[in-house]
Amino acid sequence: MTNLVTVALRDDVAVVEINNPPVNALSPGVPEALTRALDEAIAHPAVRAIVLAGAGRTFVAGADIRDLERAAWNADVEPPDLHELLARVEDAGKPVVVAIHGTALGGGLELAMAGHYRVAVPSARVGLPEANLGIIPGAEGTQRLPRLVGVERAIDMCVTGRLVPASEAHADGLIDRLIDGDLLDGAIAFARQAARNGPPPRTRERSDKLGTSAINAPLLEAGRQLARKVRRQQTAPLAAIEAIEAAATLPFEQGRRRERAIALASVRSDQCRAMVHAFMAERAVAKVPGVTDQASAQNAADIREVAIIGAGTMGGGIAMACANAGLAVVLTDVGRDRLDAGMATVRRNYESSITRGRLTREDVDTRLARISTQVGYDAIAGADIVIEAVFEEMALKRQVFAAIDAAAKPGAVLGSNTSMLDIDAIAAATRRPEAVVGLHFFSPAHVMRLVEIVRGARTSNEVLAASLALARRLGKVGVVVRNNTGFVGNRMMLPYMYEAQFLVEDGATPEQVDRVLTDFGMAMGIFAVDDLGGLDVAWRIRRELNQFSEPGARRPLVADRLVEMNRLGQKTGMGWYRYDGGRTPLPDPEVLAIVEQVASEAGIRRQPISDEEIRERTLYALINEGARLLEEGVALRASDIDVVYLTGYGFPVFRGGPMFYADQVGLKKIHDRIASFHRSFGERWKPAPLLARLAGEGGERGGTFRAFDEGRYA
């Protein structure tokens, strides 16, 4: 018997245990080993019931994502088909009790639903998160789930992909019993009782929760509305609802065949390829050559106490992120009034979480107790990591870091939450530049997942490893980038944002540009983003970096005029839009008048601009700058750039990120269009050398950033 699956007899109960660490994925070999183990247990004359369990920390957390990736990209490769295994479980003839701890996700839950009964520890969670990968639950999950929990609950689980606590699953009928004590002992006792109750029930034969066409019609329509709201423009959730409808209207065998056809179509889709790429790319960012492949880096600093300098919006958000992760936090500032104001904001944020049902009062009290406040630099003396979160101004940051250097203990990581500034210039204010690293959190820092980890010229591998470990501890995605102006995210953001502003000066409107971008899938339009962050922020960046100083460089004129008029965005109630006391951007005729006046003064002849030109000029500006970053080595991989934009800038996951999207469009097509913009608009549109080189490779569509990554890190 292979060690992937073992069989142990507990008197008259056979315990079949899956042992495929770390998460017992249904990788190749596991279904076959499980089938053999079941055959052995079924054939054993002393066995009256079977318990199916998972070894280690979880039951089964799904299929092997690599199998899905191969099937998504290769039409000759079929995704795994678990039908024979599931039929073997369901037709065992002896009760099969599935014992769930940790998680039962995707194929793991589909396997569990083929069992006759399911028991779980209260801490377990179950779910069908396939929509996160652009696919549907394709191993009969859309057919069995509505038979167990009903059509409405099945739709909710498949569309949202959320993890359902065991208590909720028990209330829905998905789990038959919660086991408070030892799971295996409880499952065995349950199995013995089930063996005395006669022939085991088969899920596929149940129909009492499937409803009627009249009952289901509004549920299906509500589900489609939910999918369009929470999974905007994604096809897989709607496909899952179609498969659930088949479960409610067709016999099981016909329904599962319909599900299989829908599943195959979803696996072959561009959205699946993009979302699988995003999944794999997010895991690849933790692999940093010279850092995570060294033994010393594996012993990253064990960070227990974090000191945060600056109690403003970013400092308070970082404090919350650290407290939420169980770390001790000391928040410091130059005065008690600033600390009190910062903590008041932290408390309001936590109160909002209670109101929304995300945290309990006990949760909040525990987290607040982890945050202490103290005026002055003496507060940081015992911290394992110090994170500076003061105003984005170089002279101030250098002054702060000189003080940090004097007060922080030897071996402490010294992090700067800067979004644009030169980490090496900041590190030069200390006697230990090897300890200095950029930690660019995104606002709100307790919510946003991305942290850009900025590697200075002398930042040590141990400090980078500790920074990656901190990001993981906080539940965030840490992406290591090299020091340069704006790092990856904001360096790409500036040409994207400025091109949008030039489009408005040339003839578009802010609302047209934002509509094109949100229709593409962006979480927000760029002008709404500018209003949210504050127009004065980009204005200060332009001054700090002395942008557009080169002769002939085009400068965003309207943005400067709006700042002069104190139209700074949401904080003043007016920016590119007006807000009328709320947060909803409303088109403002006054802005159009300002645009027309400024364009006239500058001799710009405004004319209508197509949606296609808007999409190309904004997104291709983003891609062209990304190619420069990749060639310069600022970004380790094209996929790292994708992760930055997916987790920090609202790029649609079903597009896979800007560089993956470029591959899908075709680099030759993008290069040729950029070259035409270069001829029309000048040097800001000069094609990146890497883009030009890749566009000339690989035939009609050119090479790919994906292949470039594989070539660098094969």
Salt bridges, closest charged atoms under 4 A:
ASP11 OD2 - ARG192 NH2 3.80
ASP12 OD2 - ARG48 NH1 3.48
ASP12 OD1 - ARG192 NE 2.73
ASP39 OD1 - ARG88 NH1 2.66
ASP64 OD2 - ARG66 NH2 2.87
ASP67 OD1 - ARG70 NH2 2.39
GLU69 OE2 - ARG706 NH2 3.47
GLU78 OE1 - ARG260 NH2 3.69
GLU78 OE2 - ARG268 NH2 3.65
GLU90 OE1 - ARG144 NH2 2.57
GLU90 OE1 - ARG204 NH1 2.97
ASP91 OD1 - ARG202 NE 2.98
ASP91 OD1 - ARG204 NH2 2.72
GLU140 OE2 - HIS83 ND1 2.66
GLU140 OE1 - ARG144 NH1 2.54
ASP156 OD2 - ARG162 NE 3.00
GLU168 OE2 - ARG153 NH2 2.40
GLU168 OE2 - ARG162 NH2 2.43
ASP172 OD2 - ARG153 NH2 2.99
ASP176 OD2 - ARG118 NH2 3.84
ASP185 OD1 - ARG10 NH2 2.93
GLU205 OE2 - ARG202 NH1 3.49
ASP208 OD1 - ARG206 NE 3.85
GLU242 OE2 - ARG258 NH2 2.18
GLU245 OE1 - ARG224 NH2 3.17
GLU253 OE2 - ARG256 NH2 2.86
GLU253 OE2 - ARG257 NE 3.17
ASP270 OD1 - ARG273 NH1 3.11
GLU282 OE2 - ARG449 NH2 2.37
ASP302 OD2 - ARG304 NH2 2.71
ASP333 OD1 - ARG338 NH1 3.88
ASP340 OD1 - ARG336 NH1 3.56
GLU351 OE2 - ARG361 NH1 2.66
ASP384 OD1 - LYS409 NZ 2.83
GLU388 OE2 - LYS397 NZ 2.38
GLU392 OE1 - LYS397 NZ 3.55
ASP405 OD2 - ARG431 NE 2.93
ASP405 OD1 - ARG432 NE 2.79
GLU452 OE1 - HIS440 ND1 2.79
GLU499 OE2 - ARG617 NH2 2.89
GLU499 OE1 - ARG684 NE 2.82
GLU505 OE1 - ARG554 NH2 3.14
ASP506 OD1 - ARG554 NH2 2.88
ASP506 OD2 - ARG617 NH2 3.02
ASP519 OD2 - ARG515 NH1 3.53
ASP536 OD2 - ARG540 NH1 3.18
ASP536 OD1 - LYS571 NZ 2.87
ASP560 OD1 - ARG542 NH2 2.58
ASP560 OD2 - ARG555 NE 2.77
GLU564 OE1 - ARG561 NE 3.80
ASP580 OD2 - ARG578 NE 3.30
ASP588 OD2 - ARG567 NH2 2.73
GLU590 OE1 - ARG567 NH1 3.49
GLU601 OE1 - ARG561 NH2 2.86
ASP611 OD1 - ARG515 NH2 3.02
GLU613 OE2 - ARG617 NH1 2.92
GLU616 OE1 - ARG673 NE 2.50
GLU625 OE2 - ARG491 NE 2.78
GLU625 OE1 - ARG628 NE 3.87
GLU632 OE1 - ARG491 NH1 2.82
ASP640 OD1 - ARG637 NE 2.99
ASP642 OD2 - HIS277 NE2 2.82
ASP672 OD2 - LYS668 NZ 3.01
ASP672 OD1 - HIS671 ND1 3.27
GLU683 OE2 - HIS678 NE2 2.87
GLU697 OE2 - ARG693 NH1 3.57
GLU710 OE2 - ARG706 NE 3.88
